[in-house]
Structures are given as C-alpha cells and as structure tokens.
C-alpha cells in the first residue's frame, strides 16, 4: 500500500496502517535510543514511548519533515527526558564469593551501561545516514563509543548523535530540539571536544574485521586461556593499556598489570568457566558459565572484548541478567 494511503488510514485510527508506517524505522530508533541512554532496557522503554506518542499524535503530523525525521524528533526528546530524570539505575557492590578484587584504578561514571545484541543491529547497519555523518554505524554502537557518549551533558549528547552519527543537517536538529542553528553548532563543538578527550587510546587503533581470520585467531586464544585459567597466555593477549570494567559494579582497571592481578584473583579462587560465543555491540562476546561440582555450568555473566590490532584492548563484564537477550541459557549441561 502506498505511503499516502497508509497515512490516511493511520490518521483515521487504523492501527495496522500505523504499524506499517513505522515498522521500517523501529530497529534504527531502538539503536538511537540505546546510544542516547546506554541501556537496552531504557532504550526499549523509550522506543515504546516514542511509538505511543507518534500514534497519539499522527493526526497532527503535518508532513513538513519526513516520517523518519518526525520519529527521531519524538525519540530524541523522550530520551532527553529519561536522561534528565533522577531514576537512573544505581551501581552495585562487588559480590563474587571468595574473590577479593584488587584496588581499582577508579570508579566508573557509567554503571548502568548494558550490551547491545548484534542480532538487533542487522537492520541498523544499512540504515540511511545523512551526508554529514562522521562515524560508521558499527563504530557508533561500540561499547567504547557508547560509554563516552554517556558522560556528555544531555543536549550535547543529542546534538552529537543527530549530527555526527546520523548525519542530520544543523537546521533539522535545531527543529527537533526547538533550538537554533547557532545553539546546535555551539553544542556540537563542545560535544566533539569532550568526546575526543574521553575516547580511549585504543579507539584509534584498527580492530580486525568482524568474522575475519585475524579476529577468529584472537578469540580462539582468549577462549583457550580463559577456560583453562592460563593467566600467562591471557596476559600475552592484552595491550599494555588494556581496560577492564564490569557494570553495574563501578570498578575499573587500567593497564596490563592490574588486569592480570584481577584475573589472577578470579582464577586463584578455583573458578573455572565454559564460554559460549555470541556478539555484542559489533564485538566478540561470550556467555560465561561457572562450572559446578556436579558438572553443570551456571551462567555468571557476559564478557565483551574490544580488539585493537591483534590484541585485546578492553574486557567488559556484564551480569547474567543480560544472557537471555542473546538467546543464551541460564545454565549448561555437563560437557
């Protein structure tokens, strides 16, 4: 059915017509909300709020902008409301039995960060970008990039994502945010400078291509080292400035020595794991399953690796509540 016919039906209260209108934009809108909020749960809630607001406001949509731009306007402002609220998720305390972690380098500012399954990115990678976009879609969904976004002031964050990630023109962004072009350009300049200061050094090193022989080789070495608790082999895979984090626990470790001490504590406690591969944020990831005496392995979390050149530049561990998002079970039978 032609878009004009669908629009007429949607304005007349036809829910099926409305769903057909917005369906092409659902996945890219969810990814947009995730970039804004850093949380898949919050992004899903913001997406649902966006679609409800669009359904309630479809009769007043004057089509001065495209349907896509109109939906991005709604989604961006919904996300800004969430970021300005005081109800963000709180950090958690370290709770790994029989493991005393070393003193962290620092406490992270972004404890609510969550991973984004690659299965949700398939329709996003090919989403249209404006001519002024400065980032590839895969780079702009990486954990390092999304983490850096979260510490920007809300308005600067919105402007940078709309301009540099999605490539909207300054005038379009000004309309979306009920602002002026001068204000948008000023916010963008400040956001770019702040983002550049916070990007990790490894962000400038080229990772191997997803699914390439080089990536597969690094991943295979990591799995062998982690499952066999081979600390020396694991440390050999790390960059000197490797970064370890574990949201929602705020502990962050920077540098190979601290990372080695952290992993040594995990292995020294007699904890042994089975890893199940998946992908998150365009990066290699693994469901981690702790082996029990009865042979069953219980899911303890999800590890996401950031690769730089032929080494691991970051390891991010998330709790086991995210495993179902990746189609991973809570436990594995005995191997």
C-alpha positions as CSV (number, residue, x, y, z in Angstrom):
1,X,0.0,0.0,0.0
2,X,1.3,3.5,-0.9
3,X,2.6,5.6,2.0
4,X,-0.1,8.2,1.4
5,X,-2.8,5.6,1.7
6,X,-1.3,4.3,4.9
7,X,-1.0,7.8,6.3
8,X,-4.7,8.4,5.6
9,X,-5.7,5.2,7.2
10,X,-3.5,5.8,10.2
11,X,-4.9,9.2,10.8
12,X,-8.4,7.6,10.6
13,X,-7.4,5.3,13.5
14,X,-6.2,2.2,11.6
15,X,-3.5,0.7,13.9
16,X,-2.3,-1.8,11.3
17,X,-1.6,1.1,8.9
18,X,0.3,3.0,11.6
19,X,2.4,-0.1,12.4
20,X,3.2,-0.5,8.7
21,X,4.3,3.2,8.5
22,X,6.7,3.0,11.5
23,X,8.0,-0.6,11.1
24,X,10.9,0.4,8.7
25,X,12.3,2.7,11.5
26,X,11.8,0.5,14.6
27,X,15.3,-1.0,14.7
28,X,17.2,2.2,14.0
29,X,15.1,4.1,16.5
30,X,15.9,1.5,19.2
31,X,19.6,1.8,18.4
32,X,19.3,5.6,18.6
33,X,17.7,5.4,22.0
34,X,20.4,3.0,23.1
35,X,23.1,5.4,22.0
36,X,21.4,8.1,24.0
37,X,20.8,6.1,27.1
38,X,23.4,3.3,27.2
39,X,20.9,0.8,28.4
40,X,18.9,-1.7,26.2
41,X,16.1,-1.8,28.8
42,X,15.8,2.0,28.9
43,X,16.1,2.1,25.1
44,X,13.2,-0.4,24.7
45,X,11.1,1.7,27.1
46,X,11.9,4.9,25.2
47,X,11.1,3.2,21.9
48,X,7.7,2.2,23.1
49,X,7.0,5.7,24.5
50,X,8.1,7.1,21.1
51,X,5.7,4.9,19.1
52,X,2.8,5.6,21.5
53,X,3.4,9.3,21.3
54,X,3.6,9.1,17.5
55,X,0.3,7.1,17.4
56,X,-1.4,9.6,19.6
57,X,0.0,12.5,17.5
58,X,-0.3,11.1,14.0
59,X,-3.4,13.2,13.2
60,X,-1.4,16.4,13.8
61,X,1.6,15.3,11.8
62,X,1.8,17.9,9.1
63,X,4.5,16.2,7.0
64,X,6.7,19.2,6.8
65,X,9.5,16.8,7.6
66,X,9.7,13.1,6.7
67,X,8.1,10.4,8.9
68,X,11.6,9.3,9.8
69,X,12.7,12.8,11.0
70,X,9.5,13.2,12.9
71,X,10.0,9.9,14.7
72,X,13.6,10.8,15.5
73,X,12.4,14.1,17.0
74,X,10.0,12.3,19.3
75,X,12.5,9.6,20.3
76,X,15.3,12.1,21.0
77,X,13.1,14.2,23.3
78,X,11.9,11.1,25.1
79,X,15.5,10.1,25.7
80,X,16.4,13.5,26.9
81,X,13.6,13.3,29.5
82,X,14.9,10.0,30.7
83,X,18.5,11.3,31.0
84,X,17.3,14.3,32.9
85,X,15.3,12.2,35.4
86,X,16.8,11.1,38.7
87,X,15.8,7.5,38.4
88,X,18.9,6.1,36.6
89,X,20.0,2.6,37.7
90,X,22.4,2.5,40.6
91,X,25.8,0.9,40.8
92,X,26.1,-2.5,42.6
93,X,28.6,-3.8,45.1
94,X,31.2,-6.4,44.3
95,X,29.6,-9.8,45.1
96,X,31.8,-12.6,43.7
97,X,32.2,-15.2,46.5
98,X,35.8,-16.0,47.7
99,X,37.3,-13.4,45.4
100,X,38.8,-10.2,46.8
101,X,39.4,-7.8,43.9
102,X,42.5,-5.5,43.8
103,X,42.1,-1.8,44.4
104,X,40.5,-0.4,41.2
105,X,42.2,2.3,39.1
106,X,39.0,4.3,39.6
107,X,35.2,4.0,40.0
108,X,33.4,4.3,36.7
109,X,30.9,7.0,36.0
110,X,28.6,4.9,33.8
111,X,27.4,2.0,35.9
112,X,24.1,1.5,34.1
113,X,25.8,0.5,30.7
114,X,24.3,-2.6,29.1
115,X,25.4,-4.6,26.0
116,X,23.5,-4.5,22.7
117,X,23.0,-7.8,20.8
118,X,24.3,-7.9,17.3
119,X,21.1,-9.6,16.2
120,X,19.3,-6.3,16.7
121,X,21.9,-4.5,14.6
122,X,21.3,-6.3,11.3
123,X,18.6,-3.9,10.2
124,X,20.6,-0.9,11.6
125,X,23.9,-1.3,9.7
126,X,22.2,-0.4,6.4
127,X,20.1,2.5,7.8
128,X,20.4,5.6,5.7
129,X,22.9,8.3,7.0
130,X,23.0,11.9,6.1
131,X,26.0,13.2,4.2
132,X,27.5,14.9,7.3
133,X,27.7,11.7,9.4
134,X,31.3,11.2,10.7
135,X,31.1,7.7,12.1
136,X,30.4,4.3,10.7
137,X,27.3,2.6,12.2
138,X,29.4,-0.2,13.7
139,X,31.8,2.3,15.4
140,X,29.0,4.4,16.8
141,X,27.4,1.3,18.5
142,X,30.7,0.1,20.0
143,X,30.9,-0.1,23.8
144,X,33.8,2.5,24.0
145,X,31.8,5.0,21.9
146,X,28.5,4.5,23.7
147,X,30.3,4.8,27.1
148,X,31.9,8.0,26.1
149,X,28.6,9.4,25.0
150,X,27.0,8.8,28.4
151,X,29.1,11.4,30.2
152,X,28.2,14.2,27.8
153,X,25.5,16.7,29.0
154,X,22.1,15.6,27.6
155,X,21.7,18.4,25.0
156,X,25.3,17.9,23.7
157,X,24.8,14.2,23.5
158,X,21.6,14.6,21.5
159,X,23.3,17.1,19.1
160,X,26.3,14.9,18.5
161,X,24.3,11.7,17.8
162,X,21.9,13.5,15.5
163,X,24.7,15.4,13.6
164,X,27.8,13.2,13.6
165,X,26.2,9.7,13.9
166,X,23.1,10.1,11.9
167,X,24.1,13.0,9.7
168,X,21.1,15.3,10.1
169,X,21.6,18.9,9.0
170,X,22.0,21.5,11.6
171,X,18.7,23.1,10.7
172,X,16.9,19.7,11.1
173,X,18.5,19.2,14.5
174,X,17.5,22.7,15.6
175,X,13.9,21.9,14.7
176,X,14.0,18.6,16.5
177,X,15.3,20.3,19.7
178,X,13.3,23.5,19.4
179,X,16.6,25.4,19.3
180,X,18.6,27.5,16.9
181,X,21.3,26.6,14.4
182,X,23.8,28.6,16.3
183,X,23.0,26.8,19.5
184,X,23.2,23.4,17.8
185,X,26.6,24.3,16.3
186,X,27.9,25.5,19.6
187,X,26.8,22.4,21.4
188,X,28.3,20.2,18.7
189,X,31.7,21.9,19.0
190,X,31.7,21.3,22.8
191,X,30.5,17.7,22.5
192,X,33.2,16.8,19.9
193,X,35.9,18.2,22.1
194,X,34.6,16.4,25.2
195,X,34.2,13.1,23.3
196,X,37.7,13.3,21.9
197,X,39.1,13.8,25.4
198,X,37.3,10.7,26.7
199,X,37.8,8.3,23.9
200,X,40.3,5.6,25.0
201,X,43.7,5.4,23.2
202,X,42.8,2.1,21.6
203,X,39.8,3.7,19.8
204,X,42.4,5.0,17.3
205,X,43.8,1.5,16.6
206,X,42.1,-0.6,13.9
207,X,40.4,-3.7,15.1
208,X,40.4,-6.8,12.8
209,X,37.3,-7.1,10.6
210,X,34.4,-9.0,12.2
211,X,34.5,-12.6,11.4
212,X,37.9,-12.4,9.8
213,X,40.7,-15.0,10.3
214,X,42.6,-12.4,12.5
215,X,39.6,-11.9,14.8
216,X,38.9,-15.6,15.0
217,X,42.5,-16.3,16.0
218,X,42.4,-13.8,18.8
219,X,39.1,-15.0,20.0
220,X,40.2,-18.7,20.0
221,X,43.3,-17.9,22.0
222,X,41.2,-16.0,24.5
223,X,38.8,-18.9,24.9
224,X,41.6,-21.4,25.5
225,X,43.3,-19.1,28.0
226,X,40.1,-18.3,30.0
227,X,38.7,-21.8,30.1
228,X,42.0,-23.3,31.2
229,X,42.7,-20.5,33.6
230,X,46.1,-19.9,31.8
231,X,47.0,-16.5,33.2
232,X,50.2,-16.1,31.2
233,X,48.5,-16.9,27.9
234,X,45.7,-14.5,28.7
235,X,48.1,-11.6,29.7
236,X,50.0,-12.2,26.4
237,X,46.8,-11.2,24.5
238,X,46.3,-7.9,26.3
239,X,47.5,-4.5,25.2
240,X,49.7,-2.6,27.7
241,X,46.8,-0.1,28.3
242,X,44.0,-2.7,28.5
243,X,40.9,-1.6,30.3
244,X,38.7,-3.8,32.4
245,X,35.2,-2.8,33.6
246,X,32.2,-4.7,34.9
247,X,29.0,-2.6,35.0
248,X,26.9,-2.3,37.1
249,X,29.8,-2.8,39.5
250,X,31.8,0.5,39.1
251,X,35.3,-0.9,39.5
252,X,37.6,-0.1,36.5
253,X,41.1,-1.4,36.0
254,X,43.6,0.1,33.5
255,X,46.9,-1.4,32.4
256,X,48.1,-5.0,31.9
257,X,49.5,-5.4,35.5
258,X,46.2,-4.5,37.2
259,X,44.2,-6.6,34.7
260,X,46.5,-9.5,35.4
261,X,46.0,-9.2,39.1
262,X,42.2,-9.0,38.7
263,X,42.1,-12.1,36.5
264,X,44.6,-13.9,38.8
265,X,42.1,-13.4,41.7
266,X,39.3,-14.9,39.7
267,X,41.4,-18.0,38.7
268,X,43.1,-18.4,42.1
269,X,39.7,-18.9,43.7
270,X,39.4,-22.1,41.8
271,X,36.7,-20.7,39.5
272,X,36.6,-22.4,36.1
273,X,34.4,-21.4,33.2
274,X,32.9,-22.5,29.9
275,X,32.4,-19.8,27.3
276,X,29.7,-19.7,24.7
277,X,30.4,-17.3,21.8
278,X,28.0,-14.5,20.7
279,X,28.4,-10.9,19.6
280,X,27.5,-7.6,21.2
281,X,27.9,-4.0,20.0
282,X,29.7,-5.3,16.9
283,X,32.3,-7.0,19.1
284,X,33.1,-10.6,20.1
285,X,31.3,-11.6,23.2
286,X,30.8,-14.7,25.4
287,X,28.3,-16.1,27.8
288,X,30.4,-17.1,30.8
289,X,29.3,-20.2,32.7
290,X,30.9,-21.2,36.1
291,X,31.5,-24.9,36.4
292,X,29.9,-26.6,39.4
293,X,31.0,-29.8,41.1
294,X,28.0,-31.7,39.6
295,X,29.2,-30.8,36.1
296,X,26.5,-28.3,35.3
297,X,27.8,-24.8,34.4
298,X,25.8,-21.8,35.6
299,X,25.7,-18.5,33.8
300,X,27.5,-15.8,35.7
301,X,27.7,-13.0,33.1
302,X,28.6,-11.9,29.6
303,X,32.1,-10.8,28.5
304,X,32.6,-8.4,25.6
305,X,36.0,-8.0,24.1
306,X,37.3,-4.8,22.4
307,X,40.1,-5.6,19.9
308,X,42.9,-3.3,18.7
309,X,45.3,-4.5,16.1
310,X,46.0,-8.1,17.2
311,X,45.4,-7.7,20.9
312,X,42.6,-7.2,23.4
313,X,42.4,-3.6,24.5
314,X,39.3,-3.9,26.7
315,X,37.3,-6.5,28.5
316,X,33.8,-5.6,29.8
317,X,31.9,-8.0,32.0
318,X,28.1,-7.7,32.4
319,X,25.9,-9.6,34.9
320,X,24.0,-12.7,34.0
321,X,20.7,-10.9,33.6
322,X,21.6,-10.0,30.1
323,X,22.1,-13.6,28.9
324,X,18.5,-14.1,27.7
325,X,18.9,-11.1,25.4
326,X,21.5,-13.1,23.5
327,X,19.5,-16.3,23.3
328,X,21.8,-17.8,25.9
329,X,20.6,-20.3,28.6
330,X,20.9,-19.8,32.3
331,X,23.0,-23.0,32.7
332,X,24.8,-25.6,30.5
333,X,24.7,-29.4,31.0
334,X,27.9,-31.2,31.8
335,X,30.4,-31.3,29.0
